[in-house]
């Protein structure tokens, strides 16, 4: 599993790592997972008109142009978490059938997203989140790609992303990732510093770790 702030190199590192792993294991699948962007929930968003065409959902929320109602926010969260639970069940079934799953983003990323987007509504220790933790598969290894908010914002500009994340939000999320790392006592996550390592070095470190720890 790979977690981390936007533009920390997660997806590119996964592509480089998966290219090598797929040679050794043809039964490998990479899944991009993010609460609020899962398949069924995306259908509900369109039906409920929660997003405009080409607009970022977090931008709409923070600008208070939509989703002002706490009731609507709770409905949004409920559907998003239920869909995540369904995704986790599907992933469990795939793992039992022999597939090797590589997740681009994990539950920690979604929880941080929800805490930032819905600070007055989302409850990290609520019943639905606890249920989500119960059904989610435990990762064999969890990599955390780290990058500063400033570097993340700069990379976003270089990539010419149409809707770059607000610098304040990046700073808040960065603090949340550091908090999560401390809460895990630095032992459950393998840190990949994308400011000190190139993408090739990050992928190489991942492969080296997998060879030594999982063989």
N, C-alpha and C positions, 0 to 999 in steps of 0.2 A: 504494500500500500504506500502511496506517496501523498504527502500533505504539504501545505505551505502557502505563503502569500502569493498573490497574483504576480506573474512574471519572475518567479523564483527558479524557473527552469524545470518544473515538474514534467510537463508534457514532452518536452524535447528530450529530457533525460530518459523518460520511459520509452520513447521511440528508439533511442539508441540502444538501451538495455534490451528491449523486447526483440530487436533485430537479431541480437546474438542469442538470446534465450530461445527464440523460435526455431533456431537451427538444432538446438539440443532437445527441444520439446515442441512438437508440432501441435500439441493440444493446449496451446496458450491463447488466452483472450485478454485484451486490454479493454477495460470498461471505464468510461468517464462518468463520475457520479457526483451530483451536486443537488442538494435539496432545493426544490422549487424549479428545477430544470429537468426533472425526470419525465419519461414519456407520457404517462397518464396525466400527470399534473399539468404538463404543457397543454394538453387538450382542454383541461378545466380552465386554465388561464385564458385561453382564447374564448371559451364560452362565456366566462364571467367578465370578459373585457378588462382584465387586470393590467394588461400591458398594451402600449401602443406599438405600431409597427416600427421596428428598428430601435426601440427605446429600452434602456436598461431598467430592470425592475427596481433595483436599489436606488437609482436616480429618481424614479417616480415617487418612491416612498419618502425619501429624504427631502424632496422638494414639496411634499405634502399636496401634490396635485391629485393623487389617487390614494386609495387605501387609508383614508383618514379615520374611518370607523374602526374602533377596537374590535367590534364584533366581526367585521369583515377580515381584519387581520388574523383573528383567531381561527376563522374558517380557512383562510389561506394556509396557516400553519398546520391545521389538522389534516387537510388534504395532502399537503407536502410531506408530512411525516408518515401518513398512511401509505403513500406511494413509495416512500423510502423503505418502509417495512416490507412491502411487496417486492421491491428490488432486492432486498437482502435475502428474502426467501428464494428468489430465483438464483441468486449467486450461490447460496448454500446447495441448491439442487445441482448446479453446474459443477461445483467442487466435488460433490459426492459422485458425480458421473465420471470424474477423473480429470476435469479441466483444471489447468493452472490459471488462476485469475490475478491480473495486475490491475489494481484500482488507481485511477487518476483522480485523486481526492478521496477523502475518507470521512467518517462521521465527525471528526474533530473540525473539519473545514465547514461542514454544514452548520454545526452548533455555533461556531464563531460567526458565520453569516447571519444566522437567526438572531443572535444576541445583538449584533450591530444594527440589523434592519428593524428589529422589533424590541427595543430595549424596555418598553413598558408593558409588553404583552407576553413575550416568550419566557418560559420558565425552564431553565436547563435541567432542573430536578423534577419536572412534572411527570405525570403518569405516562404520557405518550413518548417522551424522550427515554424514560426508563425502559419502556417496552422495546423501543428501537435498539437500545444497548443489549437487550436480552437476545434479540433475533439476529443481530449482526454477527458475521463470522469473525473470529479472532484472527488477526493477521499473523502470518509466520514471521514477518518482519515489517516494521513501519518506518519508512524514511521521511524525515522532515527536511524539506528544502527551505533554507533561510535566505532572506534578502532584506535589506533595509527599505523602509517606505520610499526614501528618496531615489534609490536605485530602481525600485519597482516602477515608480512614476516615470523615470527617465527612459526605461526600457519600453514602457507603454507608448511614449511619444515616438520612439525610434520605430516601433512596430506600426505606428499610425493607426492605433486602435480607434474606432469611431466613437466609442463612449468610455474614455479612460476613467478609472475610479478616482473619486475625490481624495485629495491628499490627506485630509483629516480622517477619512474612513480608513485609508491605508495605515495610518499611524495607530488607530484604535485596534485594527486587526493584528498589526504587528505586536502590540502589547499583549493581546489575547493569546497569540501563538507562544510568546515567551512564558506567559502564565501557565499554559498547558504543558510546556516543556518542564517547568519547575514542579508542577503537580505530579508529573510522571517520574520525578527524581532523575531525569535524564537517562533512565535505564530502559524504557520501553520504546524509545525512538532513536533511530540512527540519524544524526545530523549531517546534512550536506550543505556546506556554506557556498552558495553560488557566487559570492563576491570574491572568494579566495580561490575557487576551483573553476576551471573551464567546464563546459558541458561534457566534453570528452572525458575529463578527469572525474567528474561526478558519475558518469556511467561506468567508468572503470572501477571506481570505488564500490559501486553497487554490486557489480559482478564479483569483485574480490570478496566482498562481505558474504554474498550468497554462497560462494564456493567454500569458504571457511566455516560458516555457521550452519548451513543446511545440508552439507554432505554427510 
